[in-house]
């Protein structure tokens, strides 16, 4: 082991810490790092059960110069939860209580280990739901979603996780406990520490409680799909629908090869053609909104525009939700390289999709494209033979070129997966050296010893050292 973490047995109760190989190895990687074989085994795993536990562990670890990496469900896709410098993996999944529901205020208080879908299961009986849940809500915790500022299919109407967080309790690197935000729906009181913590990927603090805003379940929910002759037609139709103000809750784009993959994986019978999946939420007038969307899609040569009954709608969304798994099994010789996750201004959506597909054709590489098109988010990945270095190099070239093109178009290298260690190299290209150094300054101010999740977002100072306020003797 790299660090002596035996002190943890004096900090938390028996059964809340493990030095065993099985526990440590199971916390070495998230999904992406596990697939790539790039995990790092921590020296210990600790399962805090309260804010006091989190505070005590961080206080003791910080004093000893031992890194602590928060761990949620391990389903992140950019190495966000990998303990880059070993040390302690802090697993928050035992802090999984729903603390309070205030239906009259449209609010719920939860601990970070609560699974996303558990919120809807808790509040649906009150006629409420949590709109920004990603499609992975059943396998992702609220703490992880807040850490990465996750979003999902309904972002086009409801926004991302950050838009629905009212207040946070978090523990900083030195063990101090802070509250950020307010249970009031708006506040202009002091610095906005809440939004500094959201999306910081556990590098600034560990969230131990969140107050989330809820929404009434819409009375009318209708879903369907539209089939297009070309992917360009589909992308242009999405842009036109969003620009024209169609009130759509979900608008997902799937290219022909992705549809084929979904069919192979699920045994469905989607047409092997570019298509959009749509869903409308309203309390009245939903048919008028559907007709509005239909008119726009047909102006872009939609070949079919079909609304589904409830059973068919579930099957339709299952096909979209399972695409990430479908990619893994479609070709036994070629697997996804990296989970691409760029987002561009909506007017640039057709251009970035066209660019990705053209690169794939140029290099004779399959590059599936799909995603939350209504907010300009495109998921893509070159499929490569991982045993062939030349094929991998070609895939890397395509992957990088799409990220750089997205940034050139005014977009971002990551729409919802976070930076982790997978997107670190693009941060300065997107934000500029001065902005990244300002981010490092915030990190050094709140975590001067670089205790919390070191090696993520920006792993090094401009001089190539850990992001620390000053050298230490450790």
Secondary structure per residue as TSV (DSSP state, phi and psi in degrees):
chain	resnum	aa	ss	phi	psi
A	1	X	-	360.0	145.5
A	2	X	-	-79.2	-37.2
A	3	X	S	-121.1	143.9
A	4	X	-	-83.3	108.8
A	5	X	-	-111.3	18.5
A	6	X	T	-59.8	-23.6
A	7	X	T	-58.3	-22.5
A	8	X	H	-61.5	-27.8
A	9	X	H	-66.3	-20.8
A	10	X	H	-93.0	-9.3
A	11	X	H	-99.2	-37.2
A	12	X	S	-122.4	166.9
A	13	X	-	-71.1	160.8
A	14	X	T	-56.4	141.3
A	15	X	T	87.8	-3.7
A	16	X	S	-104.7	4.5
A	17	X	E	-143.1	145.1
A	18	X	E	-139.5	140.0
A	19	X	-	-113.3	6.9
A	20	X	-	-71.8	152.2
A	21	X	H	-60.8	-42.1
A	22	X	H	-61.8	-49.3
A	23	X	H	-64.1	-42.3
A	24	X	H	-66.9	-44.1
A	25	X	H	-67.2	-31.8
A	26	X	T	-72.5	-10.2
A	27	X	T	-112.7	18.0
A	28	X	S	-82.6	-18.1
A	29	X	-	-151.6	158.3
A	30	X	-	-97.7	-170.8
A	31	X	H	-57.6	-46.5
A	32	X	H	-65.1	-47.0
A	33	X	H	-67.7	-33.8
A	34	X	H	-65.0	-43.0
A	35	X	H	-63.8	-38.0
A	36	X	H	-85.8	-9.7
A	37	X	T	70.2	34.0
A	38	X	-	-118.0	27.1
A	39	X	-	-70.9	164.0
A	40	X	-	-129.4	121.6
A	41	X	-	-76.8	125.1
A	42	X	-	-72.6	166.8
A	43	X	S	-83.5	-21.5
A	44	X	E	-158.6	155.8
A	45	X	E	-121.7	133.8
A	46	X	E	-126.1	139.7
A	47	X	-	-115.2	87.7
A	48	X	-	-66.3	150.7
A	49	X	-	-119.7	4.6
A	50	X	S	-159.1	166.8
A	51	X	H	-60.6	-37.8
A	52	X	H	-61.8	-39.4
A	53	X	H	-63.2	-47.2
A	54	X	H	-58.5	-45.0
A	55	X	H	-62.0	-44.3
A	56	X	H	-65.7	-42.3
A	57	X	H	-63.6	-46.4
A	58	X	H	-66.8	-39.7
A	59	X	H	-57.9	-48.4
A	60	X	H	-70.0	-41.5
A	61	X	H	-67.3	-41.3
A	62	X	H	-62.5	-41.0
A	63	X	H	-61.5	-30.3
A	64	X	H	-96.3	-2.0
A	65	X	T	70.3	31.9
A	66	X	-	-103.0	126.9
A	67	X	-	-66.4	146.6
A	68	X	E	-128.8	123.7
A	69	X	E	-112.8	114.5
A	70	X	E	-63.2	143.3
A	71	X	E	-132.9	128.7
A	72	X	S	-106.5	-108.8
A	73	X	S	-94.7	-7.6
A	74	X	S	74.3	19.2
A	75	X	-	-100.8	11.5
A	76	X	-	-71.6	164.0
A	77	X	S	-122.7	9.2
A	78	X	S	-129.2	25.5
A	79	X	S	72.2	20.6
A	80	X	T	-59.6	-34.5
A	81	X	T	-101.2	8.6
A	82	X	-	-74.7	127.4
A	83	X	-	-76.3	81.6
A	84	X	T	-52.3	-37.3
A	85	X	T	-111.1	28.0
A	86	X	-	60.3	-134.2
A	87	X	S	78.2	-133.9
A	88	X	E	-110.7	130.6
A	89	X	E	-96.1	120.1
A	90	X	E	-101.1	104.1
A	91	X	E	-89.4	117.2
A	92	X	-	-93.3	7.6
A	93	X	T	-71.2	-16.5
A	94	X	T	-79.5	-13.7
A	95	X	-	-91.4	75.3
A	96	X	-	-124.6	33.7
A	97	X	-	-94.7	140.4
A	98	X	E	-82.9	117.4
A	99	X	E	-84.8	-40.7
A	100	X	E	-164.8	141.4
A	101	X	E	-115.0	126.4
A	102	X	E	-117.2	82.6
A	103	X	G	-60.8	-35.7
A	104	X	G	-65.4	-26.4
A	105	X	G	-99.5	1.3
A	106	X	T	58.0	46.9
A	107	X	E	-136.1	152.3
A	108	X	E	-142.0	138.6
A	109	X	E	-105.3	128.9
A	110	X	E	-136.9	157.3
A	111	X	-	-85.3	164.7
A	112	X	T	-69.7	-22.1
A	113	X	T	-85.2	1.8
A	114	X	-	-68.6	130.6
A	115	X	B	-70.4	146.2
A	116	X	H	-56.9	-45.2
A	117	X	H	-68.7	-18.5
A	118	X	H	-65.4	-25.5
A	119	X	H	-66.4	-49.6
A	120	X	H	-61.9	-39.5
A	121	X	H	-61.5	-31.4
A	122	X	H	-77.9	-38.5
A	123	X	H	-106.7	-8.3
A	124	X	G	-57.8	-35.3
A	125	X	G	-63.7	-21.7
A	126	X	G	-89.1	4.0
A	127	X	T	77.7	23.8
A	128	X	E	-122.6	162.2
A	129	X	E	-153.6	169.7
A	130	X	-	-108.6	99.4
A	131	X	T	-63.7	-34.1
A	132	X	T	-85.2	9.5
A	133	X	-	-54.4	132.8
A	134	X	-	-72.2	167.0
A	135	X	T	-64.1	-18.8
A	136	X	T	-91.0	18.0
A	137	X	T	-58.2	-26.0
A	138	X	T	-77.6	-13.6
A	139	X	S	-126.1	15.5
A	140	X	-	-129.6	144.1
A	141	X	B	-91.7	158.5
A	142	X	H	-61.9	-38.8
A	143	X	H	-60.4	-42.9
A	144	X	H	-65.9	-39.5
A	145	X	H	-63.1	-41.5
A	146	X	H	-66.9	-41.4
A	147	X	H	-59.5	-37.1
A	148	X	H	-101.8	2.4
A	149	X	T	46.9	60.7
A	150	X	-	-67.3	164.5
A	151	X	-	-154.5	176.2
A	152	X	-	-154.9	-152.1
A	153	X	T	-66.2	-27.4
A	154	X	T	-94.7	10.7
A	155	X	H	-59.6	-34.7
A	156	X	H	-58.7	-30.0
A	157	X	H	-101.8	-40.5
A	158	X	H	-108.5	-10.8
A	159	X	-	88.6	-174.4
A	160	X	-	-99.7	178.2
A	161	X	G	-53.0	-43.2
A	162	X	G	-56.1	-30.1
A	163	X	G	-74.0	-10.0
A	164	X	G	-120.3	8.5
A	165	X	E	-97.2	122.9
A	166	X	E	-95.4	-44.0
A	167	X	E	-147.8	145.1
A	168	X	E	-129.2	143.9
A	169	X	E	-106.7	133.3
A	170	X	E	-144.1	153.2
A	171	X	E	-107.7	126.4
A	172	X	E	-81.9	174.8
A	173	X	T	-59.3	-31.0
A	174	X	T	-89.1	5.9
A	175	X	S	94.5	-6.7
A	176	X	-	-72.4	144.6
A	177	X	E	-105.1	128.3
A	178	X	E	-124.3	155.4
A	179	X	E	-117.8	132.2
A	180	X	E	-128.0	137.8
A	181	X	E	90.9	-161.8
A	182	X	-	-157.9	154.7
A	183	X	S	-77.5	-9.5
A	184	X	S	-72.1	150.2
A	185	X	S	-72.8	-12.5
A	186	X	-	-151.3	151.0
A	187	X	-	-156.0	145.4
A	188	X	-	-122.9	31.3
A	189	X	-	-94.6	104.9
A	190	X	S	77.8	-175.7
A	191	X	-	-63.2	147.9
A	192	X	-	-86.6	74.4
A	193	X	H	-66.9	-27.0
A	194	X	H	-58.0	-48.4
A	195	X	H	-75.7	-17.1
A	196	X	H	-71.1	-38.6
A	197	X	H	-74.5	-38.7
A	198	X	T	-66.5	128.9
A	199	X	T	83.1	2.5
A	200	X	S	-85.4	1.1
A	201	X	T	57.4	35.4
A	202	X	T	71.1	15.8
A	203	X	S	-89.3	-13.5
A	204	X	S	-116.6	-27.2
A	205	X	E	-171.7	164.3
A	206	X	E	-110.9	115.3
A	207	X	E	-69.7	129.7
A	208	X	E	-118.0	-12.8
A	209	X	E	-156.3	143.2
A	210	X	E	-135.9	134.9
A	211	X	E	-100.3	118.5
A	212	X	E	-111.5	146.1
A	213	X	E	-89.4	145.4
A	214	X	-	-117.0	171.2
A	215	X	E	-136.8	151.1
A	216	X	E	-69.5	139.5
A	217	X	-	-65.4	126.3
A	218	X	-	-64.2	146.5
A	219	X	S	-74.2	-28.1
A	220	X	E	-120.5	121.8
A	221	X	E	-130.6	118.6
A	222	X	E	-131.5	139.6
A	223	X	E	-134.3	161.1
A	224	X	E	-174.7	-163.2
A	225	X	E	-148.6	158.7
A	226	X	E	-129.3	138.3
A	227	X	E	-107.9	136.0
A	228	X	E	-123.1	154.1
A	229	X	S	-70.5	-32.3
A	230	X	S	-136.8	157.5
A	231	X	H	-64.3	-35.2
A	232	X	H	-62.5	-41.2
A	233	X	H	-60.4	-43.5
A	234	X	H	-63.5	-45.3
A	235	X	H	-65.2	-41.4
A	236	X	H	-64.6	-36.7
A	237	X	H	-65.0	-41.1
A	238	X	H	-61.6	-48.0
A	239	X	H	-57.7	-45.7
A	240	X	H	-65.4	-39.1
A	241	X	H	-64.5	-44.7
A	242	X	H	-67.2	-44.2
A	243	X	H	-61.4	-36.1
A	244	X	T	-80.4	-7.0
A	245	X	T	86.1	24.4
A	246	X	-	-60.3	127.7
A	247	X	-	-84.0	83.0
A	248	X	-	-113.1	139.5
A	249	X	S	-87.9	-33.0
A	250	X	E	-137.7	138.0
A	251	X	E	-148.1	99.4
A	252	X	E	-107.8	140.8
A	253	X	E	-108.7	134.4
A	254	X	E	-134.1	125.5
A	255	X	-	-81.6	172.7
A	256	X	H	-63.2	-40.6
A	257	X	H	-68.9	-34.1
A	258	X	H	-66.5	-38.5
A	259	X	H	-62.5	-41.6
A	260	X	H	-61.6	-41.5
A	261	X	H	-63.8	-42.2
A	262	X	H	-62.2	-41.3
A	263	X	H	-61.2	-44.3
A	264	X	H	-62.9	-39.1
A	265	X	H	-77.1	-41.0
A	266	X	H	-105.2	-9.8
A	267	X	-	72.7	24.1
A	268	X	-	-85.3	177.6
A	269	X	-	-127.3	43.4
A	270	X	-	-62.0	143.2
A	271	X	-	-61.2	140.0
A	272	X	S	-79.0	71.9
A	273	X	S	-151.4	156.9
A	274	X	-	-61.3	140.1
A	275	X	E	-153.0	163.3
A	276	X	E	-120.4	142.0
A	277	X	E	-102.8	135.1
A	278	X	E	-130.9	151.1
A	279	X	E	-144.1	138.2
A	280	X	E	-117.8	134.7
A	281	X	E	-119.4	129.6
A	282	X	E	-159.9	161.5
A	283	X	S	-99.7	-14.6
A	284	X	S	-165.2	154.1
A	285	X	-	74.6	23.2
A	286	X	H	-66.7	-32.7
A	287	X	H	-65.1	-36.7
A	288	X	H	-64.1	-37.7
A	289	X	H	-68.7	-39.5
A	290	X	H	-61.8	-44.5
A	291	X	H	-63.1	-37.4
A	292	X	H	-60.9	-47.1
A	293	X	H	-64.3	-41.2
A	294	X	H	-59.4	-43.7
A	295	X	H	-60.2	-43.1
A	296	X	H	-67.3	-45.7
A	297	X	H	-61.9	-40.8
A	298	X	H	-67.6	-26.0
A	299	X	H	-70.4	-14.3
A	300	X	T	-108.8	27.9
A	301	X	T	68.8	29.0
A	302	X	E	-56.1	128.8
A	303	X	E	-81.6	-31.7
A	304	X	E	-146.0	143.5
A	305	X	E	-135.2	106.9
A	306	X	E	-122.7	130.4
A	307	X	E	-96.9	144.3
A	308	X	E	-109.1	154.1
A	309	X	-	-77.6	177.7
A	310	X	H	-61.5	-44.0
A	311	X	H	-64.0	-44.2
A	312	X	H	-66.4	-33.4
A	313	X	H	-65.3	-39.8
A	314	X	H	-62.0	-41.9
A	315	X	H	-64.9	-39.0
A	316	X	H	-62.3	-46.2
A	317	X	H	-74.7	-27.3
A	318	X	H	-62.6	-41.2
A	319	X	H	-60.2	-41.3
A	320	X	H	-70.1	-43.1
A	321	X	H	-66.6	-29.7
A	322	X	T	-92.0	5.6
A	323	X	H	-60.5	-37.8
A	324	X	H	-59.7	-35.7
A	325	X	H	-77.7	-35.3
A	326	X	H	-61.7	-36.3
A	327	X	H	-60.9	-33.3
A	328	X	H	-69.9	-26.2
A	329	X	H	-111.4	-4.8
A	330	X	S	-65.7	-44.4
A	331	X	B	-124.3	115.8
A	332	X	T	-63.1	-20.7
A	333	X	T	-98.0	-15.7
A	334	X	B	-131.5	128.5
A	335	X	E	-121.1	160.0
A	336	X	E	-58.2	143.9
A	337	X	-	-84.1	-65.8
A	338	X	S	-137.9	152.3
A	339	X	-	-81.3	90.3
A	340	X	E	-62.2	143.2
A	341	X	E	-152.7	55.3
A	342	X	E	-89.1	154.4
A	343	X	E	-134.3	135.6
A	344	X	-	-127.6	162.4
A	345	X	-	-53.8	144.3
A	346	X	G	-57.7	-31.0
A	347	X	G	-66.9	-19.7
A	348	X	G	-96.6	0.8
A	349	X	H	-57.2	-49.5
A	350	X	H	-59.4	-36.4
A	351	X	H	-68.4	-42.5
A	352	X	H	-70.8	-34.7
A	353	X	H	-67.9	-43.6
A	354	X	H	-59.7	-41.4
A	355	X	H	-63.1	-45.5
A	356	X	H	-64.0	-42.6
A	357	X	H	-69.3	-38.5
A	358	X	H	-64.2	-40.0
A	359	X	H	-62.6	-42.5
A	360	X	H	-60.5	-44.5
A	361	X	H	-64.4	-40.7
A	362	X	H	-61.1	-36.4
A	363	X	T	-102.9	9.8
A	364	X	T	53.8	46.2
A	365	X	-	-125.6	133.3
A	366	X	-	-73.7	124.6
A	367	X	E	-128.4	89.1
A	368	X	E	-63.5	141.3
A	369	X	E	-129.8	129.7
A	370	X	E	-158.8	173.0
A	371	X	E	149.6	-172.5
A	372	X	-	-81.9	73.7
A	373	X	G	-62.5	-28.2
A	374	X	G	-62.1	-25.4
A	375	X	G	-111.4	19.6
A	376	X	T	77.8	15.4
A	377	X	E	-94.0	124.4
A	378	X	E	-121.1	125.7
A	379	X	E	-98.2	132.1
A	380	X	E	-149.7	156.3
A	381	X	E	-161.4	128.4
A	382	X	E	-66.9	136.6
A	383	X	E	-94.2	123.2
A	384	X	E	-134.0	160.6
A	385	X	-	-84.9	105.9
A	386	X	T	-68.6	-11.8
A	387	X	T	-89.8	-3.7
A	388	X	-	-111.0	105.0
A	389	X	H	-56.8	-36.8
A	390	X	H	-67.3	-39.9
A	391	X	H	-66.6	-41.3
A	392	X	H	-62.7	-42.8
A	393	X	H	-62.1	-39.3
A	394	X	H	-63.9	-43.1
A	395	X	H	-61.5	-41.8
A	396	X	H	-62.0	-40.0
A	397	X	H	-62.2	-44.4
A	398	X	H	-65.3	-46.9
A	399	X	H	-57.3	-48.9
A	400	X	H	-65.0	-41.8
A	401	X	H	-61.4	-38.4
A	402	X	H	-67.6	-42.0
A	403	X	H	-60.1	-47.8
A	404	X	H	-64.2	-36.6
A	405	X	H	-66.2	-41.0
A	406	X	H	-60.4	-43.4
A	407	X	H	-65.4	-40.5
A	408	X	H	-59.5	-33.0
A	409	X	T	-83.5	6.2
A	410	X	T	91.9	15.0
A	411	X	-	-101.2	-157.2
A	412	X	B	-133.7	154.2
A	413	X	S	-73.9	-18.0
A	414	X	-	-148.7	121.4
A	415	X	S	-87.8	-31.0
A	416	X	S	-153.0	-11.9
A	417	X	S	-84.5	-16.3
A	418	X	-	86.5	173.6
A	419	X	-	-86.2	-48.3
A	420	X	T	52.0	-131.3
A	421	X	T	-110.4	-7.3
A	422	X	T	-78.6	-25.2
A	423	X	S	-117.8	14.4
A	424	X	G	-58.3	-37.9
A	425	X	G	-68.4	-14.7
A	426	X	G	-98.0	-3.7
A	427	X	H	-64.0	-45.1
A	428	X	H	-68.8	-35.8
A	429	X	H	-60.6	-39.5
A	430	X	H	-78.2	-41.2
A	431	X	H	-108.6	-20.0
A	432	X	-	93.1	149.8
A	433	X	H	-60.6	-38.8
A	434	X	H	-66.6	-40.9
A	435	X	H	-66.9	-40.1
A	436	X	H	-66.2	-37.7
A	437	X	H	-66.3	-33.3
A	438	X	H	-64.7	-37.8
A	439	X	H	-63.3	-42.6
A	440	X	H	-61.3	-35.2
A	441	X	H	-63.9	-39.3
A	442	X	H	-64.0	-44.0
A	443	X	H	-58.8	-47.5
A	444	X	H	-64.9	-32.9
A	445	X	H	-70.2	-41.1
A	446	X	H	-91.1	-21.0
A	447	X	-	-143.2	68.7
A	448	X	T	-62.4	-24.1
A	449	X	T	-95.0	3.1
A	450	X	-	57.5	46.4
A	451	X	-	-77.9	-42.1
A	452	X	B	-86.9	116.4
A	453	X	S	44.5	53.1
A	454	X	T	-63.8	151.2
A	455	X	T	91.4	3.0
A	456	X	S	-109.8	153.5
A	457	X	S	68.2	-67.7
A	458	X	S	-132.6	100.1
A	459	X	-	-71.3	-18.7
A	460	X	S	-138.6	157.0
A	461	X	-	-72.2	173.1
A	462	X	T	-60.2	-21.7
A	463	X	T	-91.7	3.6
A	464	X	S	86.1	19.0
A	465	X	S	-110.8	171.0
A	466	X	-	-58.7	153.7
A	467	X	S	-79.6	82.0
A	468	X	-	-125.0	151.6
A	469	X	S	-68.9	-33.1
A	470	X	S	-159.1	156.3
A	471	X	-	-59.6	148.1
A	472	X	-	-120.0	170.9
A	473	X	-	-86.3	-1.9
A	474	X	-	-79.3	360.0
